[in-house]
Amino acid sequence: LVAAAGSLATVVLVLAVAKISFARGLKGFGLRPRTIPKDVPFAFLNLLAVWPLVMAMMSLTIIVMRHFVKDFEVPQHEALEMITETSSMTLQVLVILMAVVVAPLFEEMVFRGLFQTTIRSYLGRPWLAIAMASALFASIHTNREHWPALFVLAMGLGYSYEKSGSLLRPIFMHAMFNGITIVAALSEAAPPPPPGF
């Protein structure tokens, strides 16, 4: 709850900074509710396009790391561990809400909305801004083994924002990515059905 409150307070601060410092205020930030019907399906299609690249990068990371550590396995994200290992339904729901609602909103506003937009305004080069914001995004995550795959995901999120001009699109992409990952982790952790099912 403290993390959620802190994230939401940061979102409000980022919105205030954008409103004051962006040339077009919040319009330049790309938060237009009228684009939601278009952003949701395109977010799904963009995620479908980037998903194989993220998985390929994760596989490449495993292959490379196994040259250094024989039985290397990528550690599970802390939130997924919490969701799959706790017996508290309340805690599971809170962590899922953080991962599917709060984290995408917070991280996309900060990394795509604020950082990518600001870097691009100074450098004038969209791909460099996307790459720099993506590197920052990957580096805030605690599992270094996830960084290459997260960088690829962030590049997809950044491109989606740059191409559409809508911050809602990468927010939806991020939420879908986290949601699919959670569903996959829960399905792997679920006990097998009793015989006859």
C-alpha positions as CSV (number, residue, x, y, z in Angstrom):
1,L,0.0,0.0,0.0
2,V,2.9,2.3,0.7
3,A,4.5,1.6,-2.6
4,A,1.1,2.2,-4.4
5,A,0.6,5.5,-2.6
6,G,4.2,6.6,-3.4
7,S,3.7,5.6,-7.1
8,L,0.5,7.5,-7.4
9,A,2.0,10.6,-5.7
10,T,4.8,10.4,-8.3
11,V,2.2,10.2,-11.1
12,V,0.6,13.4,-9.8
13,L,4.0,15.1,-9.6
14,V,4.9,13.9,-13.2
15,L,1.5,15.3,-14.5
16,A,2.2,18.6,-12.8
17,V,5.7,18.8,-14.3
18,A,4.3,18.0,-17.7
19,K,1.5,20.5,-17.5
20,I,3.9,23.3,-16.5
21,S,7.0,22.4,-18.6
22,F,5.7,20.8,-21.8
23,A,5.0,23.2,-24.7
24,R,1.5,21.8,-25.2
25,G,1.0,20.9,-21.5
26,L,-0.8,17.6,-20.9
27,K,-1.9,17.4,-24.6
28,G,1.8,17.0,-25.5
29,F,2.0,14.2,-22.9
30,G,-0.4,12.0,-24.9
31,L,-3.1,11.3,-22.3
32,R,-6.3,11.6,-24.4
33,P,-9.2,9.4,-23.2
34,R,-10.8,9.7,-26.6
35,T,-8.0,7.6,-28.1
36,I,-8.6,4.6,-25.8
37,P,-10.8,2.6,-28.3
38,K,-7.9,2.8,-30.8
39,D,-5.1,2.4,-28.3
40,V,-6.3,-0.8,-26.7
41,P,-6.3,-3.0,-29.8
42,F,-3.1,-1.4,-31.1
43,A,-1.4,-1.9,-27.8
44,F,-2.2,-5.6,-28.1
45,L,-0.9,-5.8,-31.6
46,N,2.3,-3.9,-30.6
47,L,2.7,-6.3,-27.7
48,L,2.3,-9.3,-30.1
49,A,5.0,-7.8,-32.3
50,V,7.5,-7.2,-29.5
51,W,6.8,-10.4,-27.4
52,P,8.9,-12.8,-29.5
53,L,11.9,-10.3,-29.4
54,V,11.6,-10.1,-25.6
55,M,11.5,-14.0,-25.3
56,A,14.4,-14.3,-27.7
57,M,16.5,-11.9,-25.6
58,M,15.6,-13.8,-22.5
59,S,16.7,-17.1,-24.2
60,L,19.9,-15.4,-25.4
61,T,20.6,-14.2,-21.9
62,I,20.2,-17.8,-20.5
63,I,22.5,-19.2,-23.2
64,V,25.2,-16.6,-22.6
65,M,24.9,-16.9,-18.8
66,R,25.2,-20.7,-18.9
67,H,28.7,-20.3,-20.4
68,F,29.6,-18.7,-17.0
69,V,27.3,-20.5,-14.6
70,K,26.6,-24.1,-15.5
71,D,23.1,-24.5,-14.1
72,F,22.0,-20.9,-14.5
73,E,18.3,-20.1,-14.3
74,V,16.7,-16.7,-14.6
75,P,15.3,-15.8,-11.1
76,Q,11.6,-15.1,-11.0
77,H,10.5,-11.5,-10.5
78,E,9.8,-10.7,-6.8
79,A,6.2,-9.8,-7.5
80,L,5.6,-13.2,-9.3
81,E,7.3,-15.0,-6.4
82,M,5.0,-13.2,-3.9
83,I,1.9,-14.0,-6.0
84,T,2.7,-17.7,-6.5
85,E,4.0,-18.5,-3.1
86,T,1.7,-16.6,-0.7
87,S,-1.5,-18.2,0.6
88,S,-3.0,-14.8,1.3
89,M,-5.6,-13.9,-1.3
90,T,-5.5,-10.2,-0.2
91,L,-1.8,-10.0,-0.7
92,Q,-2.2,-11.7,-4.2
93,V,-4.8,-9.2,-5.2
94,L,-2.8,-6.2,-4.0
95,V,0.4,-7.4,-5.8
96,I,-1.6,-8.1,-9.0
97,L,-3.2,-4.6,-8.9
98,M,0.3,-3.1,-8.4
99,A,1.7,-5.0,-11.3
100,V,-1.2,-4.6,-13.7
101,V,-2.5,-1.1,-12.9
102,V,-0.1,1.0,-10.7
103,A,3.3,-0.1,-12.1
104,P,2.4,0.4,-15.8
105,L,0.8,3.8,-15.1
106,F,3.7,5.0,-13.0
107,E,6.6,3.6,-15.1
108,E,5.1,4.7,-18.4
109,M,4.5,8.2,-17.2
110,V,8.0,8.5,-15.8
111,F,10.0,6.6,-18.5
112,R,8.1,7.2,-21.7
113,G,6.1,10.3,-20.8
114,L,8.7,12.3,-18.9
115,F,12.1,10.9,-19.7
116,Q,11.7,9.9,-23.3
117,T,9.9,13.1,-24.2
118,T,12.4,15.3,-22.4
119,I,15.4,13.6,-23.9
120,R,13.9,13.8,-27.3
121,S,13.2,17.5,-26.9
122,Y,16.9,18.1,-26.1
123,L,18.5,15.7,-28.6
124,G,15.9,15.8,-31.4
125,R,16.5,12.2,-32.1
126,P,13.6,9.8,-31.3
127,W,15.6,6.5,-31.4
128,L,18.3,7.8,-29.1
129,A,15.6,9.1,-26.7
130,I,13.8,5.7,-26.8
131,A,17.1,3.8,-26.2
132,M,18.2,6.1,-23.3
133,A,14.8,5.9,-21.6
134,S,14.7,2.1,-22.2
135,A,18.1,1.7,-20.6
136,L,17.0,3.7,-17.5
137,F,13.8,1.6,-17.4
138,A,15.6,-1.7,-17.4
139,S,18.2,-0.5,-14.8
140,I,15.6,0.2,-12.1
141,H,14.6,-3.4,-12.0
142,T,16.5,-5.4,-9.4
143,N,17.1,-8.6,-11.3
144,R,20.0,-7.9,-13.6
145,E,19.4,-11.0,-15.6
146,H,16.1,-9.5,-16.7
147,W,17.7,-6.3,-18.0
148,P,18.3,-7.3,-21.7
149,A,14.8,-8.5,-22.1
150,L,13.4,-5.5,-20.3
151,F,15.4,-3.2,-22.5
152,V,13.8,-4.8,-25.6
153,L,10.4,-4.6,-24.1
154,A,11.0,-0.9,-23.2
155,M,12.2,-0.2,-26.8
156,G,8.8,-1.6,-28.0
157,L,7.0,0.6,-25.5
158,G,9.0,3.6,-26.5
159,Y,8.4,3.0,-30.2
160,S,4.7,2.6,-29.5
161,Y,4.6,5.9,-27.7
162,E,6.7,7.7,-30.4
163,K,4.6,6.3,-33.3
164,S,1.2,6.9,-31.8
165,G,1.8,10.1,-29.7
166,S,-0.4,8.5,-27.1
167,L,1.0,7.5,-23.7
168,L,-2.1,5.3,-23.1
169,R,-0.8,2.9,-25.7
170,P,2.4,1.9,-23.9
171,I,0.5,1.9,-20.6
172,F,-1.9,-0.7,-22.0
173,M,0.9,-2.7,-23.5
174,H,2.8,-2.7,-20.2
175,A,-0.4,-3.7,-18.3
176,M,-1.1,-6.5,-20.8
177,F,2.5,-7.8,-20.6
178,N,2.4,-7.9,-16.8
179,G,-1.0,-9.5,-16.8
180,I,0.0,-12.2,-19.2
181,T,3.1,-12.9,-17.3
182,I,1.1,-13.2,-14.0
183,V,-1.4,-15.6,-15.6
184,A,1.4,-17.7,-17.0
185,A,3.1,-17.8,-13.6
186,L,-0.1,-18.7,-11.8
187,S,-0.9,-21.5,-14.3
188,E,2.5,-23.0,-13.8
189,A,2.2,-22.8,-10.0
190,A,-1.3,-24.2,-9.9
191,P,-1.6,-27.8,-8.6
192,P,-2.5,-30.4,-11.2
193,P,-6.3,-31.1,-11.4
194,P,-7.6,-34.2,-9.7
195,P,-8.0,-37.3,-11.9
196,G,-11.1,-37.3,-14.0
197,F,-10.9,-33.5,-14.9
